Amino acid sequence: FLVHGSEEYFFVKGPAGPNSFRMVLSPEDVANKILSTKGQALGFNDGPIRVLSCFGGDCGKGQALANSLGVEVKTPVGDYLVGGGFNNLRVGSGNWQSFFPH
């Protein structure tokens, strides 16, 4: 699942220009979006999920996602840089970390 992120929250951005916007999303909002579609378009089938988001694991967001989804969530802690194609993602200044539901 791909979503923008800062150290404090997830977000989606609108088009650049005078009508640009940023919608802030909580980990629960992201989990609800995944669950509302049952992840069918995302390939989610109640198994582990990879969340591609800068700072996805920072400030408790990764743990909150795992708790809300009830599955393992693997996401970067810190910033990441997509390189080498979708199947060969490389983390920039952060590291991948797994979070397990409590």
C-alpha positions in Angstrom: 0.0 0.0 0.0 1.5 3.4 -1.0 0.7 6.6 1.0 2.7 9.7 1.7 4.0 10.2 5.2 5.7 12.6 7.5 7.1 11.9 11.0 3.7 12.6 12.6 1.0 11.5 10.1 0.2 9.9 6.7 -1.2 12.1 4.0 -2.4 12.3 0.4 -1.7 15.3 -1.9 -3.8 16.9 -4.5 -2.6 18.3 -7.8 0.1 20.9 -7.7 -1.0 24.5 -8.3 -3.4 27.0 -6.7 -5.9 24.2 -5.9 -3.4 22.0 -4.2 -4.3 20.3 -0.9 -3.0 17.9 1.6 -5.4 15.5 3.5 -4.0 14.2 6.8 -4.7 10.6 7.5 -4.4 8.7 10.8 -3.1 5.1 10.9 -6.7 4.1 11.5 -7.8 6.0 8.4 -5.2 4.1 6.3 -6.3 0.8 7.8 -9.9 1.5 7.2 -9.1 2.3 3.5 -7.3 -1.1 3.1 -10.1 -3.0 4.9 -13.0 -1.2 3.1 -11.9 -2.7 -0.2 -10.9 -5.9 1.6 -7.6 -5.1 -0.1 -8.7 -6.8 -3.2 -7.2 -4.3 -5.5 -4.1 -4.3 -3.3 -3.6 -8.0 -3.1 -4.3 -7.9 0.7 -5.7 -11.2 2.0 -5.4 -11.0 5.8 -1.7 -11.7 5.5 1.4 -9.5 6.1 1.3 -6.1 4.3 4.0 -3.8 3.1 3.3 -0.1 3.5 5.4 2.2 1.4 5.5 5.5 3.2 8.2 7.8 4.3 8.3 7.6 8.1 5.6 4.8 8.0 6.9 3.2 11.2 7.7 6.4 13.1 5.8 7.8 16.1 3.7 4.6 16.6 2.1 4.7 13.1 3.4 1.3 12.1 2.3 -0.3 15.3 -1.1 1.4 15.1 -1.6 0.0 11.6 -0.6 -3.5 12.6 -3.1 -3.3 15.5 -5.9 -2.0 13.3 -5.3 -4.5 10.6 -4.6 -7.5 12.8 -1.6 -8.5 10.7 2.1 -7.9 10.4 3.0 -4.5 8.8 6.4 -3.9 7.2 7.2 -0.3 6.6 10.2 2.1 6.7 11.3 3.8 9.9 12.7 7.1 8.6 12.7 8.3 5.0 12.8 6.0 2.0 13.7 6.4 -1.6 12.1 4.2 -4.3 14.8 3.0 -6.7 15.3 0.0 -8.9 11.7 -0.5 -9.7 8.7 -1.5 -7.5 10.1 -5.0 -6.8 13.5 -3.8 -5.7 12.7 -0.9 -3.3 15.6 0.6 -1.4 15.3 2.6 1.8 17.0 6.0 1.8 18.0 7.1 5.3 15.7 4.7 7.1 15.3 1.0 7.6 12.5 -1.5 7.1 10.9 -2.7 10.3 8.1 -5.2 11.0 5.3 -4.4 13.4 3.1 -7.1 14.8 -0.4 -6.7 16.2 -1.0 -6.7 19.9 
